[in-house]
Amino acid sequence: MPVLWTICGVKLSPSALIPGTPTLITPALTWDIFCRVIDNHGDLGVCWRLSVDLAQRGHTVRLWVDDASALAWMAPQSYTGVEVHTWPNDAALQAFAQDPAFAVGDVVIEAFGCELPEAFQALMVRGTVPVWINLEYLSAEAYVARSHGLASPVMSGPAPGTTKWFYFPGFTPDTGGLLREPNLQDRQATFDRAAWLKALALDKPIAAHEQLISLFCYEPAALSQLLKQLSQASQPTRLLVTQGRPSAAVVAATQALNMPNSGKGQLHVSHLPYLSQTEFDHLLWACDLNFVRGEDSLVRALWAGQPFVWHIYPQDDLAHHDKLHAFCQALQMPQSLQDVHNAWNGLSGAKLPAWTPSDLAVWQAWSAQTRQLLQTQTDLSTALIGFAAQKR
């Protein structure tokens, strides 16, 4: 855990020494982060990364979650400064209310629109009122910058007269930024790709000439097209498939194609075990092309600096189409890569475009340039710490 400085009896966080920190010195804060797991554990993934990042900067975090089971493989090692608690029921909240030692954190975050238990809101106003933040989903749409940091006065319920603040991650300096640990670049710079790939102990050793592609997706309509194209390509490809829905989708697609589960022709499919967040980062760093999904893996793909294709979370009202278009436009994605995104997400109605080595080189240059641009912006944790300190 980071060293804290103490001045006049107040513990101070070293986060101010991180480039882009909005304040010179910020006190080490306590945080209550609430998270509900909707379906794919992505919300939990973001909240865990945020919790650990805050703890690495000297803060103390309680993470309240209704289903923490995925942490067994996502984060098998606990982290000092982060306590994981079951989403509190009425009995637990009554016990907290009767315990004079229990104190609500300096900052309370309801992640992705999950609603705080009313009894917890009542605890928030029995002493110093915390900074109450609604951490929203990541988007590149125009409303994000307009809505970021806006106040929402609470007029009713157990905490009338308080204020909830809307906080939006984003890709531009007028948003809350992206999750990025201070040591991420150093970790990536010292990553031993060959040793990591060897340690995977796959069903078949990776050849030196094989193209490596990772697959983390839902059930894209173009998956069968991808498998067929790769099997008929000029270059051998190793498809590294993550566990869960991606693995099940590949099994279903290979069966529909009457293809062995391990692939055929120029394609060999290797199914991976469940990976921790650290190991998932390593997977993205090791591959030549990454297929990712949701929010957490998109951000990690951006920091990997490798070409990627994003499978955006599908919504019944097709709102994800606008969200994907805004993302591609905001980051000035090459048209050839946009075409792949559109087909992969079922937007264009066209077949999945085949790409050439020259296309991949263009995507690689764009990915590296995009990462460099985003690294100049204040990261999410640093911005959150500064925002909370300002509102206290």
C-alpha positions as CSV (number, residue, x, y, z in Angstrom):
1,M,0.0,0.0,0.0
2,P,1.4,3.5,-0.8
3,V,3.1,5.5,1.9
4,L,0.9,8.4,3.2
5,W,2.3,11.7,4.3
6,T,1.0,13.1,7.6
7,I,0.9,16.9,8.0
8,C,-0.7,18.5,11.1
9,G,-2.2,15.1,11.9
10,V,-4.0,14.7,8.5
11,K,-3.1,11.8,6.2
12,L,-2.4,13.0,2.7
13,S,-2.5,10.9,-0.5
14,P,0.5,10.9,-2.9
15,S,-2.0,11.1,-5.8
16,A,-1.0,14.8,-6.3
17,L,2.3,13.6,-7.6
18,I,0.7,11.9,-10.6
19,P,0.8,14.1,-13.7
20,G,-2.5,15.8,-14.3
21,T,-3.7,15.8,-10.7
22,P,-6.0,18.8,-10.3
23,T,-4.9,19.6,-6.7
24,L,-1.5,19.9,-5.2
25,I,-2.4,17.9,-2.0
26,T,-5.5,15.8,-1.4
27,P,-6.3,14.1,1.8
28,A,-6.6,10.3,1.8
29,L,-10.3,9.7,1.6
30,T,-12.6,6.8,2.5
31,W,-14.9,5.6,-0.3
32,D,-18.1,3.5,-0.3
33,I,-18.6,2.1,-3.8
34,F,-21.9,0.3,-4.6
35,C,-22.2,-2.0,-7.5
36,R,-25.0,-4.3,-8.8
37,V,-23.9,-7.1,-11.2
38,I,-26.4,-7.0,-14.1
39,D,-25.4,-9.9,-16.3
40,N,-21.8,-10.1,-17.5
41,H,-19.7,-9.0,-14.5
42,G,-18.5,-5.9,-16.4
43,D,-19.8,-3.5,-13.8
44,L,-18.0,-5.4,-11.1
45,G,-14.8,-5.4,-13.3
46,V,-14.8,-1.6,-13.6
47,C,-15.6,-1.2,-9.9
48,W,-12.9,-3.5,-8.8
49,R,-10.3,-1.8,-11.0
50,L,-11.4,1.6,-9.6
51,S,-11.3,0.4,-6.0
52,V,-7.8,-1.0,-6.4
53,D,-6.6,2.1,-8.2
54,L,-7.9,4.3,-5.4
55,A,-6.3,2.1,-2.8
56,Q,-3.0,2.2,-4.6
57,R,-3.1,6.0,-4.2
58,G,-3.5,5.8,-0.5
59,H,-7.3,5.8,-0.1
60,T,-9.5,3.3,1.7
61,V,-12.4,1.6,-0.1
62,R,-15.4,-0.5,0.8
63,L,-16.9,-2.2,-2.2
64,W,-20.5,-3.2,-1.8
65,V,-21.7,-5.7,-4.4
66,D,-24.7,-8.0,-4.7
67,D,-22.7,-10.8,-6.4
68,A,-19.0,-10.9,-5.8
69,S,-18.5,-14.5,-7.1
70,A,-16.6,-13.4,-10.2
71,L,-13.9,-11.9,-8.1
72,A,-12.7,-15.5,-7.4
73,W,-11.2,-15.5,-10.9
74,M,-11.2,-11.8,-11.8
75,A,-9.2,-10.8,-8.7
76,P,-8.0,-13.9,-6.9
77,Q,-5.7,-11.9,-4.7
78,S,-7.3,-9.4,-2.4
79,Y,-5.8,-5.9,-2.2
80,T,-4.9,-4.0,1.0
81,G,-7.1,-1.0,1.4
82,V,-10.1,-2.6,-0.4
83,E,-12.8,-4.4,1.6
84,V,-15.5,-6.3,-0.3
85,H,-18.9,-6.4,1.4
86,T,-22.2,-8.0,0.5
87,W,-24.9,-5.5,-0.6
88,P,-26.4,-4.6,2.8
89,N,-29.9,-5.9,3.6
90,D,-32.2,-4.2,6.1
91,A,-30.8,-6.1,9.0
92,A,-27.3,-5.2,8.3
93,L,-28.2,-1.5,7.8
94,Q,-30.0,-1.5,11.1
95,A,-26.9,-2.9,12.8
96,F,-24.8,-0.2,11.2
97,A,-27.3,2.5,12.4
98,Q,-26.9,1.2,16.0
99,D,-23.1,1.0,15.8
100,P,-21.5,4.3,16.7
101,A,-18.2,3.1,15.2
102,F,-19.7,2.8,11.8
103,A,-19.1,5.8,9.6
104,V,-20.1,6.4,6.0
105,G,-17.2,7.1,3.7
106,D,-16.1,10.6,2.7
107,V,-17.3,9.7,-0.8
108,V,-20.2,7.4,-1.8
109,I,-20.4,6.2,-5.4
110,E,-23.4,4.4,-6.9
111,A,-22.0,2.8,-10.0
112,F,-23.9,2.8,-13.3
113,G,-27.2,4.0,-11.9
114,C,-27.6,1.4,-9.1
115,E,-29.7,2.9,-6.4
116,L,-28.4,3.1,-2.9
117,P,-30.5,1.4,-0.2
118,E,-32.7,4.0,1.5
119,A,-31.5,3.0,4.9
120,F,-27.9,3.7,3.8
121,Q,-29.0,7.1,2.5
122,A,-30.3,7.8,6.0
123,L,-26.9,6.9,7.4
124,M,-25.4,9.4,5.0
125,V,-27.1,12.3,6.7
126,R,-26.7,11.5,10.3
127,G,-23.2,13.1,10.3
128,T,-21.0,14.9,7.8
129,V,-22.7,14.4,4.5
130,P,-20.4,12.6,2.0
131,V,-19.9,13.5,-1.6
132,W,-22.5,11.5,-3.4
133,I,-21.5,10.5,-7.0
134,N,-23.4,8.6,-9.7
135,L,-20.7,7.1,-11.8
136,E,-22.1,6.6,-15.3
137,Y,-21.3,4.3,-18.2
138,L,-18.6,5.2,-20.7
139,S,-19.6,6.8,-23.9
140,A,-18.2,9.2,-26.6
141,E,-21.6,10.7,-27.3
142,A,-22.0,14.5,-27.1
143,Y,-24.3,14.5,-24.1
144,V,-21.4,13.2,-21.9
145,A,-19.4,16.4,-21.9
146,R,-22.6,18.4,-21.4
147,S,-23.8,16.3,-18.4
148,H,-20.5,15.6,-16.7
149,G,-20.2,17.1,-13.2
150,L,-23.8,18.3,-13.1
151,A,-25.6,18.4,-9.8
152,S,-28.8,16.6,-9.1
153,P,-30.5,18.0,-6.0
154,V,-32.2,15.3,-3.9
155,M,-35.6,16.6,-3.0
156,S,-37.2,13.6,-1.3
157,G,-36.5,10.3,0.4
158,P,-34.2,9.7,3.4
159,A,-31.6,12.3,2.3
160,P,-33.6,15.5,1.2
161,G,-31.5,18.5,0.7
162,T,-28.4,16.6,-0.3
163,T,-26.8,16.7,-3.8
164,K,-25.9,13.8,-6.1
165,W,-23.3,14.5,-8.8
166,F,-23.3,12.9,-12.2
167,Y,-19.8,11.8,-13.2
168,F,-19.1,10.5,-16.7
169,P,-16.0,8.7,-17.9
170,G,-15.0,9.8,-21.4
171,F,-12.4,10.3,-24.1
172,T,-12.0,14.0,-23.9
173,P,-10.6,16.5,-21.3
174,D,-14.0,17.8,-20.6
175,T,-15.2,14.4,-19.2
176,G,-14.0,12.3,-16.3
177,G,-11.4,10.4,-18.3
178,L,-10.5,6.7,-18.3
179,L,-9.3,4.3,-15.7
180,R,-5.5,4.2,-15.9
181,E,-3.2,3.1,-13.1
182,P,-0.1,5.2,-12.6
183,N,2.2,2.1,-13.0
184,L,0.4,0.8,-16.1
185,Q,3.0,2.0,-18.7
186,D,5.9,0.6,-16.6
187,R,4.1,-2.8,-16.3
188,Q,3.6,-3.0,-20.0
189,A,7.2,-1.9,-20.7
190,T,8.6,-4.8,-18.7
191,F,6.1,-7.4,-20.0
192,D,7.8,-10.6,-21.4
193,R,5.5,-11.7,-24.2
194,A,7.4,-14.9,-25.1
195,A,7.6,-16.1,-21.5
196,W,3.9,-15.3,-20.9
197,L,2.7,-17.1,-24.0
198,K,4.9,-20.1,-23.0
199,A,3.4,-20.2,-19.5
200,L,-0.2,-20.4,-21.0
201,A,0.5,-24.2,-21.6
202,L,-1.9,-24.3,-24.6
203,D,-3.2,-27.4,-26.3
204,K,-0.7,-26.8,-29.1
205,P,2.5,-24.6,-28.9
206,I,2.3,-21.3,-30.7
207,A,4.5,-21.2,-33.8
208,A,6.7,-18.2,-34.4
209,H,4.9,-17.3,-37.6
210,E,1.3,-17.5,-36.2
211,Q,-0.8,-14.3,-36.0
212,L,-2.3,-14.0,-32.5
213,I,-5.9,-12.9,-32.1
214,S,-7.8,-12.7,-28.8
215,L,-11.6,-13.1,-28.7
216,F,-13.7,-11.7,-25.9
217,C,-17.3,-11.1,-27.2
218,Y,-21.0,-11.8,-26.8
219,E,-22.6,-13.7,-29.7
220,P,-21.7,-11.6,-32.8
221,A,-23.6,-12.5,-35.9
222,A,-20.4,-12.3,-37.9
223,L,-18.5,-14.8,-35.8
224,S,-19.0,-17.6,-38.3
225,Q,-17.7,-15.4,-41.0
226,L,-14.6,-14.5,-39.0
227,L,-13.8,-18.2,-38.3
228,K,-14.2,-19.1,-42.0
229,Q,-12.1,-16.2,-43.2
230,L,-9.3,-17.0,-40.8
231,S,-9.3,-20.7,-41.8
232,Q,-8.9,-19.7,-45.4
233,A,-6.4,-16.8,-44.9
234,S,-2.9,-16.9,-46.2
235,Q,-1.4,-16.5,-42.8
236,P,-1.8,-19.0,-39.9
237,T,-3.8,-17.6,-37.0
238,R,-4.1,-18.7,-33.4
239,L,-7.4,-17.6,-32.0
240,L,-7.2,-17.3,-28.2
241,V,-10.8,-17.6,-26.9
242,T,-11.7,-16.4,-23.4
243,Q,-14.0,-18.5,-21.2
244,G,-17.8,-18.0,-20.8
245,R,-19.9,-16.6,-23.5
246,P,-17.1,-16.3,-26.0
247,S,-16.0,-19.9,-25.7
248,A,-19.7,-21.1,-26.0
249,A,-20.2,-18.9,-29.0
250,V,-17.2,-20.3,-30.8
251,V,-18.3,-23.9,-30.1
252,A,-21.7,-23.1,-31.5
253,A,-20.2,-21.4,-34.6
254,T,-17.7,-24.2,-35.4
255,Q,-20.5,-26.8,-35.1
256,A,-22.7,-24.7,-37.5
257,L,-19.7,-24.6,-39.9
258,N,-19.1,-28.3,-39.5
259,M,-15.6,-27.3,-38.4
260,P,-13.7,-29.0,-35.6
261,N,-13.8,-27.0,-32.3
262,S,-10.0,-26.6,-32.7
263,G,-10.4,-24.9,-36.1
264,K,-9.1,-26.1,-39.4
265,G,-7.0,-24.9,-42.3
266,Q,-5.0,-21.8,-41.3
267,L,-6.9,-21.4,-38.1
268,H,-6.2,-23.0,-34.8
269,V,-8.6,-22.3,-31.9
270,S,-7.3,-22.4,-28.3
271,H,-9.8,-22.0,-25.4
272,L,-8.3,-20.2,-22.4
273,P,-9.2,-20.7,-18.8
274,Y,-10.8,-17.8,-16.8
275,L,-8.3,-15.0,-16.6
276,S,-7.7,-12.5,-13.8
277,Q,-7.8,-8.8,-14.8
278,T,-4.0,-8.8,-14.7
279,E,-3.7,-11.8,-17.0
280,F,-6.4,-10.3,-19.3
281,D,-4.2,-7.3,-19.7
282,H,-1.3,-9.6,-20.6
283,L,-3.5,-11.3,-23.2
284,L,-4.2,-8.0,-24.9
285,W,-0.6,-7.0,-24.9
286,A,0.5,-10.3,-26.4
287,C,-1.9,-10.4,-29.3
288,D,-1.7,-8.7,-32.8
289,L,-5.4,-8.0,-32.8
290,N,-8.0,-8.0,-30.0
291,F,-11.7,-8.5,-30.1
292,V,-13.1,-7.0,-26.9
293,R,-16.5,-6.3,-25.5
294,G,-18.3,-4.0,-23.0
295,E,-16.6,-1.2,-21.1
296,D,-13.7,-2.5,-19.1
297,S,-12.0,-4.5,-21.8
298,L,-12.4,-1.6,-24.3
299,V,-10.4,0.6,-22.1
300,R,-7.8,-2.1,-21.5
301,A,-7.6,-2.5,-25.3
302,L,-7.0,1.2,-25.8
303,W,-4.1,1.1,-23.3
304,A,-2.7,-2.0,-24.9
305,G,-2.0,0.0,-28.0
306,Q,-2.8,-2.9,-30.3
307,P,-5.5,-3.0,-33.0
308,F,-8.9,-4.0,-31.6
309,V,-12.5,-4.5,-32.6
310,W,-15.1,-3.6,-30.0
311,H,-18.3,-5.6,-29.6
312,I,-20.5,-3.0,-27.9
313,Y,-23.2,-4.2,-25.5
314,P,-26.3,-4.7,-27.6
315,Q,-29.5,-2.9,-26.5
316,D,-33.0,-3.7,-27.6
317,D,-33.7,-0.1,-28.8
318,L,-30.5,-0.2,-30.9
319,A,-29.1,2.8,-28.9
320,H,-25.7,1.1,-29.1
321,H,-25.6,1.9,-32.8
322,D,-25.3,5.6,-32.1
323,K,-22.9,4.9,-29.3
324,L,-20.6,2.9,-31.5
325,H,-20.7,5.5,-34.3
326,A,-19.9,8.3,-31.8
327,F,-16.9,6.3,-30.5
328,C,-15.5,5.7,-34.0
329,Q,-15.9,9.3,-35.0
330,A,-14.5,10.7,-31.7
331,L,-11.3,8.7,-32.0
332,Q,-11.1,9.2,-35.8
333,M,-11.0,5.5,-36.5
334,P,-9.7,4.4,-40.0
335,Q,-12.6,3.7,-42.3
336,S,-11.5,0.1,-42.9
337,L,-11.6,-0.6,-39.2
338,Q,-15.0,1.1,-38.9
339,D,-16.3,-1.2,-41.6
340,V,-15.2,-4.2,-39.5
341,H,-16.8,-2.7,-36.4
342,N,-20.0,-2.2,-38.2
343,A,-20.2,-5.7,-39.5
344,W,-19.1,-7.2,-36.2
345,N,-21.9,-5.3,-34.4
346,G,-24.5,-6.0,-37.0
347,L,-24.8,-2.4,-38.1
348,S,-24.0,-2.5,-41.8
349,G,-25.8,-5.7,-42.9
350,A,-22.8,-6.4,-45.0
351,K,-20.4,-9.3,-44.7
352,L,-17.4,-9.0,-42.4
353,P,-14.7,-7.4,-44.5
354,A,-11.5,-9.3,-44.9
355,W,-8.4,-7.3,-43.9
356,T,-4.9,-7.3,-45.3
357,P,-1.5,-6.9,-43.6
358,S,-1.5,-3.3,-44.8
359,D,-4.8,-2.7,-43.1
360,L,-3.5,-4.2,-39.9
361,A,-0.5,-1.9,-40.1
362,V,-2.8,1.2,-40.5
363,W,-4.8,0.0,-37.5
364,Q,-1.7,-0.5,-35.5
365,A,-0.5,3.0,-36.2
366,W,-3.9,4.4,-35.3
367,S,-4.0,2.4,-32.0
368,A,-0.6,3.6,-30.9
369,Q,-1.5,7.2,-31.8
370,T,-4.9,7.0,-30.0
371,R,-3.2,5.6,-26.9
372,Q,-0.6,8.4,-26.9
373,L,-3.4,11.0,-27.1
374,L,-5.5,9.5,-24.4
375,Q,-2.5,9.2,-22.1
376,T,-2.1,13.0,-22.1
377,Q,-5.5,13.3,-20.4
378,T,-6.2,13.1,-16.7
379,D,-7.2,9.6,-15.7
380,L,-10.5,8.7,-14.0
381,S,-9.2,8.1,-10.5
382,T,-7.1,11.3,-10.4
383,A,-10.1,13.3,-11.7
384,L,-12.5,11.7,-9.2
385,I,-10.2,12.4,-6.3
386,G,-9.9,16.0,-7.2
387,F,-13.6,16.3,-7.9
388,A,-14.5,14.8,-4.5
389,A,-12.0,17.0,-2.7
390,Q,-13.5,20.1,-4.3
391,K,-17.0,19.2,-3.4
392,R,-16.3,18.3,0.3
